[in-house]
Amino acid sequence: MSKETKNIMIVGVGGQGSLLASKILGSLLLSEGYDVKVSEVHGMSQRGGSVVTYVRYGEHVYSPIIDEGEADCIVSFELMEAARWLKYLKKDGQIVTNTQQIDPMSVVLGAEEYPENLVEKMKEQGVKVDALDCLSLAEKAGNIKAVNVVLLGRLSHYFDLPEESWIKALESNVPAKLLDINKKAFQYGKEA
C-alpha cells in the first residue's frame, strides 16, 4: 500500500449518481486497508446543479478537502463539469469522463451556448483525458442510471486493485435487485 495520499474528485450534475459512486469507491478503498475520507458538496443538486465529492485515501488522511491543483484524478459524469473543475487537477493528473452533455440552465434559457470540442480543448492543454460514452453503455447494461458504475469500471484501469474487490464494493452498496445490471455496467466500462 502506498503511503502517499491520493485525491479523487467526482463531479457531475444532480441526480446522476455521483454520491453512490463515491460511496462505492470509499467502501472499496476501506476494504483494501486505506484510511479514507469522503466529503460531499451538493450545490444545487436537486435542480440539476453541480455536485462535487472528494475522495482522499492513503495511510493517514486528515482532511477530506481537495484544493486546486491537488486532484490525481477527476471522474466526471458530464463533459462540461470535467472542464469546469480542471483547475483542481494535478499537472500529470487523469480525467475519466462521460461524454454526455447536459445543458445548464444558462444554455437552456439561451443566454449561453454549450462549449464545443471540450475533450479536444482539454487535450490541447496537455490534460490526459479518458472520454467514454457511458450513457450508451449503461443503457446496454439495462438501466441508464448505471452511468456511475460504468464510470467506475473505466476508473478501475487506473487502480492496481483486484476486480473482485470492486465487485464486492458494488455488492455491499447497490440494492440486490439492481446488482446484475450494475455488474454488467462495471464490465462494460472496464472493457470499453
Residue, then its C-alpha position, 0 to 999 in steps of 0.5 A: m500500500s502506498k503511503e502517499t495520499k491520493n485525491i479523487m474528485i467526482v463531479g457531475v450534475g444532480g441526480q446522476g449518481s455521483l454520491l453512490a459512486s463515491k460511496i462505492l469507491g470509499s467502501l472499496l478503498l476501506s476494504e483494501g486497508y486505506d484510511v479514507k475520507v469522503s466529503e460531499v458538496h451538493g450545490m444545487s443538486q436537486r435542480g440539476g446543479s453541480v455536485v462535487t465529492y472528494v475522495r482522499y485515501g492513503e495511510h493517514v488522511y486528515s482532511p477530506i478537502i481537495d484544493e486546486g491543483e491537488a486532484d490525481c484524478i477527476v471522474s466526471f459524469e458530464l463533459m462540461e463539469a470535467a472542464r469546469w473543475l480542471k483547475y483542481l487537477k494535478k499537472d500529470g493528473q487523469i480525467v475519466t469522463n462521460t461524454q454526455q452533455i447536459d445543458p445548464m440552465s444558462v444554455v437552456l434559457g439561451a443566454e449561453e451556448y454549450p462549449e464545443n470540442l471540450v475533450e479536444k480543448m482539454k487535450e490541447q492543454g496537455v490534460k490526459v483525458d479518458a472520454l467514454d460514452c457511458l450513457s450508451l453503455a449503461e443503457k446496454a447494461g439495462n438501466i441508464k442510471a448505471v452511468n456511475v458504475v460504468l464510470l467506475g469500471r473505466l476508473s478501475h484501469y487506473f487502480d492496481l486493485p483486484e476486480e473482485s474487490w470492486i465487485k464486492a464494493l458494488e455488492s455491499n452498496v447497490p440494492a440486490k435487485l439492481l446488482d446484475i445490471n450494475k455488474k454488467a455496467f462495471q464490465y462494460g466500462k472496464e472493457a470499453 
